[in-house]
Each structure stands twice: as structure tokens, then as C-alpha cells.
Amino acid sequence: MKISEVIKELEKILATEGDLRVTVYDEYTAAEGWDYKNEDLWLDTSPCVATVYDDNDKAIEKVVQF
């Protein structure tokens, strides 16, 4: 998915649902069974630019990572 496609989808959600918080769910911590409350596993996020590397440490592409 490209940035422009993400923006379109987010604009649809904004129009129908309002200005919601953007989060990621910490599935790893949830699976480890550390007795966290489910609502505490929804973490705030922000986009940043990252580089994807292959197994030989060769840069493949730049991506937006949340």
C-alpha cells in the first residue's frame, strides 16, 4: 500500500468515524502472558521512514513504518 492509498483510507475513516487515535496492538506482549490489561496493549504510534534490508544486508527499499 502506498502513502496516497493510506491517506485515502484514513480520510474515509475520518469522515465516518471522526478523529480516532492511531494505534498498534502489542501482540507479542499479549502472547507472552505478562498479565497486562488488554486496553494497555494498544500503543500510540507514529510513522517514520525505515529501510528494508535483505538477508545479505543489502538495502531493498525505503518504507513508512508504524
C-alpha positions in Angstrom: 0.0 0.0 0.0 1.3 3.4 -0.9 1.1 6.6 1.2 -1.5 8.0 -1.1 -3.7 4.9 -0.6 -3.3 5.0 3.2 -4.3 8.7 3.2 -7.5 7.9 1.2 -8.5 5.1 3.6 -7.8 7.3 6.6 -9.9 10.1 5.1 -12.8 7.7 4.7 -12.5 6.6 8.3 -12.2 10.3 9.5 -15.4 11.2 7.6 -17.4 8.3 9.0 -15.9 7.8 12.5 -14.3 11.0 13.5 -10.7 11.8 14.5 -9.7 8.5 16.1 -6.4 7.7 17.8 -4.0 5.7 15.6 -2.6 2.7 17.4 -0.8 -0.7 17.1 -1.7 -3.7 19.2 1.2 -5.3 21.0 0.5 -8.9 20.1 3.9 -10.1 21.3 3.4 -8.9 24.9 -0.2 -10.2 24.8 1.0 -13.6 23.8 3.7 -13.7 26.5 1.1 -13.6 29.2 2.5 -10.9 31.3 -0.9 -10.2 32.9 -1.3 -6.8 31.1 -4.8 -5.4 30.8 -6.0 -5.7 27.2 -6.6 -1.9 27.0 -2.9 -1.3 27.9 -1.7 -3.3 24.9 -3.0 -0.6 22.4 0.1 1.6 21.9 0.3 5.0 20.3 2.3 5.1 17.1 3.8 7.5 14.6 5.1 7.0 11.1 8.8 7.1 10.3 10.9 6.2 7.2 12.8 2.9 7.5 14.9 0.8 5.1 14.2 -2.8 4.3 17.3 -5.0 4.1 17.6 -8.5 2.7 19.5 -11.3 4.4 22.8 -10.1 2.9 22.3 -6.6 4.4 21.6 -5.1 1.0 19.1 -2.2 1.1 16.0 -3.2 -0.8 13.6 -0.3 -0.4 12.5 2.6 1.8 9.2 2.2 3.5 6.9 4.0 6.0 6.9 2.1 9.3 4.4 2.4 12.1 
